[in-house]
Amino acid sequence: MNHFIISTLLFFYTSFYSLSFSTTDGKTISMETFRGKKILLVNIATGSGYAKQLGELEQLQQRFKDSLVVIAFPSNSFGKEVRSSEQIETFCRNTHGVSFLIAKANPVTGAQVQGVYKWLTSQSESGVMDGSVIGD
């Protein structure tokens, strides 16, 4: 009598649309809200040389507002963000005229990485590939 052992590995990945993030005013927003639209997730730091691109991101958001959602994820993961979440939002809105969503400041790397970036950089979460976020 022959015995065969068949093992099956089941992997359950987290759906992007099950993720959520907090805004600077404490609201929790589900990615499900944006189903059917293209979503541009951008790591920002107001002390970075790339902060000047915030106005250009706003132009992109306005041009494609019916089909595109821009969401900024502020972080001090690379030592370029000294402002609080509320100060970041004020800076972005007043200095660069942005109207797109701005998440509460959280790490985009390391052990305390916020949920959306954990999903983006982890094959075990997304089922795609491992990756990393790099700073300027």
Backbone as JSON Lines, residues from 0, in Angstrom:
{"i":0,"aa":"M","n":[0.84,-1.16,0.0],"ca":[0.0,0.0,0.0],"c":[0.9,1.24,0.0]}
{"i":1,"aa":"N","n":[0.66,2.15,-0.91],"ca":[1.42,3.39,-0.99],"c":[0.65,4.52,-0.32]}
{"i":2,"aa":"H","n":[1.38,5.31,0.38],"ca":[0.77,6.47,1.04],"c":[1.4,7.73,0.46]}
{"i":3,"aa":"F","n":[0.58,8.63,0.11],"ca":[1.05,9.91,-0.41],"c":[0.6,11.01,0.53]}
{"i":4,"aa":"I","n":[1.5,11.84,0.82],"ca":[1.15,13.0,1.64],"c":[1.12,14.21,0.72]}
{"i":5,"aa":"I","n":[0.01,14.8,0.67],"ca":[-0.13,16.0,-0.15],"c":[-0.29,17.17,0.8]}
{"i":6,"aa":"S","n":[0.6,18.08,0.67],"ca":[0.47,19.26,1.53],"c":[0.09,20.45,0.67]}
{"i":7,"aa":"T","n":[-0.78,21.21,1.19],"ca":[-1.24,22.4,0.49],"c":[-0.94,23.62,1.36]}
{"i":8,"aa":"L","n":[-0.3,24.57,0.75],"ca":[-0.04,25.81,1.44],"c":[-1.04,26.83,0.93]}
{"i":9,"aa":"L","n":[-1.74,27.42,1.83],"ca":[-2.69,28.46,1.46],"c":[-2.15,29.8,1.92]}
{"i":10,"aa":"F","n":[-2.13,30.72,1.01],"ca":[-1.68,32.06,1.34],"c":[-2.86,33.0,1.2]}
{"i":11,"aa":"F","n":[-3.09,33.75,2.2],"ca":[-4.15,34.74,2.17],"c":[-3.51,36.11,2.26]}
{"i":12,"aa":"Y","n":[-3.59,36.83,1.17],"ca":[-3.0,38.15,1.14],"c":[-4.04,39.18,1.52]}
{"i":13,"aa":"T","n":[-3.57,40.27,2.02],"ca":[-4.44,41.37,2.42],"c":[-4.85,42.14,1.17]}
{"i":14,"aa":"S","n":[-6.13,42.38,1.04],"ca":[-6.61,43.19,-0.08],"c":[-6.27,44.66,0.17]}
{"i":15,"aa":"F","n":[-5.81,45.34,-0.87],"ca":[-5.51,46.76,-0.76],"c":[-6.74,47.52,-0.27]}
{"i":16,"aa":"Y","n":[-7.9,47.11,-0.73],"ca":[-9.13,47.83,-0.38],"c":[-9.59,47.58,1.05]}
{"i":17,"aa":"S","n":[-8.95,46.66,1.75],"ca":[-9.27,46.46,3.17],"c":[-8.41,47.36,4.05]}
{"i":18,"aa":"L","n":[-7.43,48.05,3.46],"ca":[-6.55,48.93,4.22],"c":[-7.24,50.26,4.52]}
{"i":19,"aa":"S","n":[-6.73,50.94,5.53],"ca":[-7.22,52.27,5.86],"c":[-6.05,53.09,6.4]}
{"i":20,"aa":"F","n":[-6.29,54.38,6.52],"ca":[-5.28,55.26,7.08],"c":[-5.98,56.37,7.84]}
{"i":21,"aa":"S","n":[-5.25,57.01,8.74],"ca":[-5.79,58.12,9.53],"c":[-5.34,59.44,8.94]}
{"i":22,"aa":"T","n":[-6.25,60.4,8.96],"ca":[-5.91,61.75,8.52],"c":[-5.46,62.57,9.72]}
{"i":23,"aa":"T","n":[-4.97,63.76,9.47],"ca":[-4.46,64.6,10.55],"c":[-5.54,65.0,11.54]}
{"i":24,"aa":"D","n":[-6.8,64.99,11.11],"ca":[-7.89,65.34,12.03],"c":[-8.51,64.12,12.71]}
{"i":25,"aa":"G","n":[-7.86,62.96,12.56],"ca":[-8.29,61.76,13.27],"c":[-9.31,60.9,12.57]}
{"i":26,"aa":"K","n":[-9.71,61.26,11.37],"ca":[-10.65,60.43,10.61],"c":[-9.91,59.22,10.06]}
{"i":27,"aa":"T","n":[-10.62,58.1,10.01],"ca":[-10.08,56.9,9.39],"c":[-10.74,56.76,8.02]}
{"i":28,"aa":"I","n":[-9.93,56.62,7.0],"ca":[-10.43,56.51,5.63],"c":[-10.04,55.15,5.06]}
{"i":29,"aa":"S","n":[-11.02,54.44,4.56],"ca":[-10.8,53.13,3.96],"c":[-10.43,53.3,2.48]}
{"i":30,"aa":"M","n":[-9.5,52.5,2.03],"ca":[-9.14,52.51,0.61],"c":[-10.31,52.06,-0.25]}
{"i":31,"aa":"E","n":[-11.24,51.33,0.33],"ca":[-12.45,50.91,-0.39],"c":[-13.18,52.11,-0.98]}
{"i":32,"aa":"T","n":[-13.07,53.25,-0.31],"ca":[-13.69,54.49,-0.77],"c":[-13.26,54.85,-2.19]}
{"i":33,"aa":"F","n":[-12.07,54.43,-2.58],"ca":[-11.49,54.84,-3.85],"c":[-11.53,53.75,-4.93]}
{"i":34,"aa":"R","n":[-12.26,52.68,-4.66],"ca":[-12.35,51.59,-5.64],"c":[-12.85,52.15,-6.97]}
{"i":35,"aa":"G","n":[-12.21,51.75,-8.05],"ca":[-12.59,52.21,-9.38],"c":[-11.79,53.43,-9.85]}
{"i":36,"aa":"K","n":[-10.97,53.99,-8.96],"ca":[-10.13,55.12,-9.33],"c":[-8.66,54.7,-9.24]}
{"i":37,"aa":"K","n":[-7.84,55.43,-9.92],"ca":[-6.4,55.25,-9.78],"c":[-5.99,56.0,-8.52]}
{"i":38,"aa":"I","n":[-5.08,55.4,-7.77],"ca":[-4.65,55.98,-6.5],"c":[-3.14,56.19,-6.55]}
{"i":39,"aa":"L","n":[-2.73,57.43,-6.33],"ca":[-1.3,57.76,-6.29],"c":[-0.93,58.01,-4.83]}
{"i":40,"aa":"L","n":[-0.12,57.11,-4.27],"ca":[0.33,57.22,-2.89],"c":[1.72,57.85,-2.91]}
{"i":41,"aa":"V","n":[1.9,58.93,-2.16],"ca":[3.15,59.67,-2.21],"c":[3.67,59.88,-0.79]}
{"i":42,"aa":"N","n":[4.9,59.42,-0.56],"ca":[5.58,59.71,0.7],"c":[6.13,61.13,0.6]}
{"i":43,"aa":"I","n":[5.79,61.97,1.58],"ca":[6.27,63.35,1.54],"c":[6.99,63.7,2.84]}
{"i":44,"aa":"A","n":[7.83,64.72,2.75],"ca":[8.46,65.34,3.91],"c":[8.63,66.81,3.54]}
{"i":45,"aa":"T","n":[8.09,67.69,4.35],"ca":[8.09,69.11,4.01],"c":[9.49,69.72,4.03]}
{"i":46,"aa":"G","n":[10.46,69.05,4.66],"ca":[11.83,69.54,4.69],"c":[12.68,68.99,3.55]}
{"i":47,"aa":"S","n":[12.08,68.18,2.71],"ca":[12.79,67.59,1.59],"c":[12.86,68.56,0.42]}
{"i":48,"aa":"G","n":[13.86,68.38,-0.4],"ca":[13.97,69.17,-1.62],"c":[12.83,68.9,-2.6]}
{"i":49,"aa":"Y","n":[12.12,67.81,-2.4],"ca":[11.01,67.45,-3.28],"c":[9.68,68.08,-2.86]}
{"i":50,"aa":"A","n":[9.67,68.79,-1.75],"ca":[8.42,69.42,-1.27],"c":[7.84,70.37,-2.31]}
{"i":51,"aa":"K","n":[8.68,70.94,-3.13],"ca":[8.19,71.87,-4.17],"c":[7.28,71.16,-5.17]}
{"i":52,"aa":"Q","n":[7.34,69.83,-5.23],"ca":[6.49,69.07,-6.14],"c":[5.05,68.95,-5.66]}
{"i":53,"aa":"L","n":[4.78,69.38,-4.45],"ca":[3.42,69.29,-3.93],"c":[2.42,70.06,-4.79]}
{"i":54,"aa":"G","n":[2.81,71.22,-5.26],"ca":[1.95,72.01,-6.15],"c":[1.69,71.28,-7.46]}
{"i":55,"aa":"E","n":[2.69,70.59,-7.98],"ca":[2.53,69.82,-9.2],"c":[1.61,68.63,-8.98]}
{"i":56,"aa":"L","n":[1.7,68.01,-7.81],"ca":[0.78,66.93,-7.48],"c":[-0.65,67.44,-7.41]}
{"i":57,"aa":"E","n":[-0.82,68.64,-6.89],"ca":[-2.16,69.25,-6.84],"c":[-2.69,69.47,-8.26]}
{"i":58,"aa":"Q","n":[-1.85,69.94,-9.15],"ca":[-2.27,70.13,-10.55],"c":[-2.7,68.81,-11.17]}
{"i":59,"aa":"L","n":[-1.95,67.76,-10.89],"ca":[-2.29,66.43,-11.39],"c":[-3.64,65.98,-10.83]}
{"i":60,"aa":"Q","n":[-3.83,66.18,-9.53],"ca":[-5.09,65.82,-8.88],"c":[-6.26,66.57,-9.52]}
{"i":61,"aa":"Q","n":[-6.09,67.86,-9.75],"ca":[-7.17,68.66,-10.34],"c":[-7.46,68.25,-11.78]}
{"i":62,"aa":"R","n":[-6.41,67.98,-12.53],"ca":[-6.59,67.63,-13.94],"c":[-7.35,66.31,-14.11]}
{"i":63,"aa":"F","n":[-7.07,65.36,-13.21],"ca":[-7.68,64.03,-13.34],"c":[-8.6,63.7,-12.16]}
{"i":64,"aa":"K","n":[-9.22,64.7,-11.56],"ca":[-9.98,64.5,-10.33],"c":[-11.12,63.5,-10.44]}
{"i":65,"aa":"D","n":[-11.61,63.25,-11.64],"ca":[-12.69,62.29,-11.79],"c":[-12.2,60.84,-11.76]}
{"i":66,"aa":"S","n":[-10.91,60.64,-11.99],"ca":[-10.4,59.27,-12.05],"c":[-9.16,59.01,-11.19]}
{"i":67,"aa":"L","n":[-8.62,60.04,-10.55],"ca":[-7.38,59.9,-9.79],"c":[-7.54,60.47,-8.39]}
{"i":68,"aa":"V","n":[-6.98,59.76,-7.43],"ca":[-6.92,60.23,-6.05],"c":[-5.46,60.29,-5.64]}
{"i":69,"aa":"V","n":[-5.0,61.44,-5.18],"ca":[-3.65,61.59,-4.65],"c":[-3.75,61.58,-3.13]}
{"i":70,"aa":"I","n":[-2.92,60.76,-2.5],"ca":[-2.88,60.7,-1.04],"c":[-1.43,60.84,-0.6]}
{"i":71,"aa":"A","n":[-1.16,61.87,0.2],"ca":[0.19,62.1,0.71],"c":[0.35,61.42,2.07]}
{"i":72,"aa":"F","n":[1.48,60.76,2.24],"ca":[1.81,60.08,3.49],"c":[3.09,60.71,4.05]}
{"i":73,"aa":"P","n":[2.93,61.72,4.94],"ca":[4.11,62.35,5.53],"c":[4.85,61.4,6.46]}
{"i":74,"aa":"S","n":[6.16,61.55,6.48],"ca":[6.98,60.69,7.32],"c":[8.31,61.36,7.62]}
{"i":75,"aa":"N","n":[8.83,61.05,8.78],"ca":[10.18,61.48,9.12],"c":[11.16,60.3,9.05]}
{"i":76,"aa":"S","n":[10.81,59.29,8.3],"ca":[11.66,58.1,8.19],"c":[13.06,58.41,7.68]}
{"i":77,"aa":"F","n":[13.21,59.54,6.98],"ca":[14.5,59.88,6.41],"c":[15.05,61.19,6.98]}
{"i":78,"aa":"G","n":[14.5,61.62,8.12],"ca":[15.03,62.79,8.81],"c":[14.74,64.12,8.15]}
{"i":79,"aa":"K","n":[13.72,64.2,7.31],"ca":[13.42,65.45,6.59],"c":[12.08,66.06,7.0]}
{"i":80,"aa":"E","n":[11.47,65.52,8.05],"ca":[10.17,66.04,8.48],"c":[10.23,66.39,9.97]}
{"i":81,"aa":"V","n":[10.21,67.67,10.28],"ca":[10.26,68.1,11.67],"c":[8.9,68.61,12.17]}
{"i":82,"aa":"R","n":[7.96,68.78,11.26],"ca":[6.65,69.31,11.62],"c":[5.73,68.2,12.15]}
{"i":83,"aa":"S","n":[4.75,68.6,12.94],"ca":[3.7,67.68,13.4],"c":[2.74,67.45,12.24]}
{"i":84,"aa":"S","n":[1.87,66.47,12.38],"ca":[0.88,66.19,11.33],"c":[0.06,67.42,10.99]}
{"i":85,"aa":"E","n":[-0.38,68.13,12.0],"ca":[-1.21,69.32,11.78],"c":[-0.41,70.43,11.07]}
{"i":86,"aa":"Q","n":[0.84,70.6,11.47],"ca":[1.69,71.6,10.83],"c":[2.0,71.23,9.38]}
{"i":87,"aa":"I","n":[2.15,69.94,9.12],"ca":[2.38,69.47,7.75],"c":[1.19,69.83,6.87]}
{"i":88,"aa":"E","n":[0.01,69.54,7.37],"ca":[-1.19,69.84,6.59],"c":[-1.3,71.34,6.32]}
{"i":89,"aa":"T","n":[-1.1,72.15,7.34],"ca":[-1.16,73.61,7.17],"c":[-0.14,74.08,6.14]}
{"i":90,"aa":"F","n":[1.08,73.59,6.24],"ca":[2.13,73.94,5.29],"c":[1.73,73.57,3.87]}
{"i":91,"aa":"C","n":[1.27,72.34,3.68],"ca":[0.9,71.87,2.33],"c":[-0.25,72.68,1.75]}
{"i":92,"aa":"R","n":[-1.24,72.96,2.56],"ca":[-2.42,73.67,2.07],"c":[-2.1,75.15,1.81]}
{"i":93,"aa":"N","n":[-1.4,75.8,2.75],"ca":[-1.14,77.23,2.63],"c":[0.02,77.57,1.69]}
{"i":94,"aa":"T","n":[1.07,76.78,1.7],"ca":[2.25,77.09,0.89],"c":[2.12,76.56,-0.54]}
{"i":95,"aa":"H","n":[1.5,75.39,-0.68],"ca":[1.46,74.75,-2.0],"c":[0.04,74.59,-2.55]}
{"i":96,"aa":"G","n":[-0.96,75.03,-1.8],"ca":[-2.34,75.02,-2.27],"c":[-2.93,73.65,-2.51]}
{"i":97,"aa":"V","n":[-2.46,72.64,-1.79],"ca":[-2.97,71.3,-2.04],"c":[-4.34,71.09,-1.42]}
{"i":98,"aa":"S","n":[-5.15,70.31,-2.11],"ca":[-6.47,69.94,-1.59],"c":[-6.59,68.43,-1.43]}
{"i":99,"aa":"F","n":[-5.57,67.69,-1.9],"ca":[-5.65,66.24,-1.81],"c":[-5.49,65.78,-0.37]}
{"i":100,"aa":"L","n":[-5.8,64.51,-0.13],"ca":[-5.75,63.94,1.21],"c":[-4.32,63.88,1.75]}
{"i":101,"aa":"I","n":[-4.2,64.18,3.02],"ca":[-2.91,64.08,3.7],"c":[-3.11,63.2,4.93]}
{"i":102,"aa":"A","n":[-2.39,62.1,4.98],"ca":[-2.48,61.18,6.09],"c":[-1.73,61.73,7.3]}
{"i":103,"aa":"K","n":[-2.05,61.19,8.45],"ca":[-1.31,61.51,9.67],"c":[0.13,61.02,9.48]}
{"i":104,"aa":"A","n":[1.1,61.79,9.94],"ca":[2.51,61.43,9.79],"c":[2.82,60.14,10.54]}
{"i":105,"aa":"N","n":[3.43,59.21,9.82],"ca":[3.83,57.91,10.36],"c":[5.03,57.4,9.59]}
{"i":106,"aa":"P","n":[5.79,56.49,10.18],"ca":[6.94,55.93,9.47],"c":[6.51,55.16,8.21]}
{"i":107,"aa":"V","n":[7.34,55.23,7.17],"ca":[7.12,54.45,5.96],"c":[8.18,53.35,5.83]}
{"i":108,"aa":"T","n":[9.03,53.25,6.83],"ca":[10.04,52.19,6.9],"c":[10.17,51.75,8.35]}
{"i":109,"aa":"G","n":[10.83,50.63,8.57],"ca":[11.14,50.18,9.92],"c":[10.02,49.39,10.58]}
{"i":110,"aa":"A","n":[10.24,49.09,11.84],"ca":[9.33,48.25,12.6],"c":[7.95,48.88,12.81]}
{"i":111,"aa":"Q","n":[7.87,50.18,12.84],"ca":[6.61,50.88,13.09],"c":[5.94,51.4,11.82]}
{"i":112,"aa":"V","n":[6.31,50.83,10.66],"ca":[5.78,51.28,9.38],"c":[4.25,51.27,9.4]}
{"i":113,"aa":"Q","n":[3.67,52.32,8.86],"ca":[2.21,52.41,8.84],"c":[1.65,51.4,7.84]}
{"i":114,"aa":"G","n":[0.4,51.02,8.02],"ca":[-0.22,49.9,7.31],"c":[-0.16,49.92,5.79]}
{"i":115,"aa":"V","n":[-0.43,51.05,5.18],"ca":[-0.44,51.1,3.72],"c":[0.96,50.83,3.18]}
{"i":116,"aa":"Y","n":[1.97,51.41,3.79],"ca":[3.34,51.19,3.32],"c":[3.84,49.8,3.68]}
{"i":117,"aa":"K","n":[3.34,49.22,4.74],"ca":[3.67,47.83,5.04],"c":[3.15,46.94,3.91]}
{"i":118,"aa":"W","n":[1.92,47.2,3.47],"ca":[1.34,46.43,2.38],"c":[2.15,46.64,1.09]}
{"i":119,"aa":"L","n":[2.52,47.88,0.8],"ca":[3.26,48.18,-0.43],"c":[4.62,47.5,-0.5]}
{"i":120,"aa":"T","n":[5.24,47.28,0.65],"ca":[6.62,46.8,0.66],"c":[6.78,45.35,1.11]}
{"i":121,"aa":"S","n":[5.68,44.65,1.32],"ca":[5.77,43.3,1.86],"c":[5.01,42.28,1.0]}
{"i":122,"aa":"Q","n":[5.74,41.31,0.47],"ca":[5.11,40.27,-0.33],"c":[4.11,39.47,0.49]}
{"i":123,"aa":"S","n":[4.4,39.28,1.76],"ca":[3.47,38.52,2.59],"c":[2.15,39.26,2.8]}
{"i":124,"aa":"E","n":[2.15,40.56,2.61],"ca":[0.93,41.35,2.73],"c":[0.19,41.48,1.4]}
{"i":125,"aa":"S","n":[0.93,41.82,0.35],"ca":[0.32,42.13,-0.94],"c":[0.31,40.97,-1.92]}
{"i":126,"aa":"G","n":[1.2,40.01,-1.72],"ca":[1.31,38.9,-2.64],"c":[2.1,39.24,-3.89]}
{"i":127,"aa":"V","n":[2.73,40.41,-3.94],"ca":[3.44,40.82,-5.15],"c":[4.94,40.67,-4.96]}
{"i":128,"aa":"M","n":[5.54,41.5,-4.12],"ca":[6.98,41.45,-3.94],"c":[7.38,42.24,-2.71]}
{"i":129,"aa":"D","n":[8.56,41.95,-2.2],"ca":[9.12,42.77,-1.14],"c":[9.8,43.96,-1.77]}
{"i":130,"aa":"G","n":[9.76,45.08,-1.1],"ca":[10.4,46.28,-1.61],"c":[10.77,47.19,-0.46]}
{"i":131,"aa":"S","n":[11.27,48.34,-0.79],"ca":[11.62,49.3,0.24],"c":[11.36,50.7,-0.27]}
{"i":132,"aa":"V","n":[11.18,51.61,0.66],"ca":[11.0,53.01,0.35],"c":[12.35,53.66,0.6]}
{"i":133,"aa":"I","n":[12.81,54.45,-0.35],"ca":[14.1,55.12,-0.19],"c":[13.89,56.62,-0.13]}
{"i":134,"aa":"G","n":[14.73,57.27,0.63],"ca":[14.64,58.72,0.78],"c":[15.58,59.43,-0.17]}
{"i":135,"aa":"D","n":[15.47,60.77,-0.16],"ca":[16.34,61.57,-1.04],"c":[17.67,61.85,-0.39]}
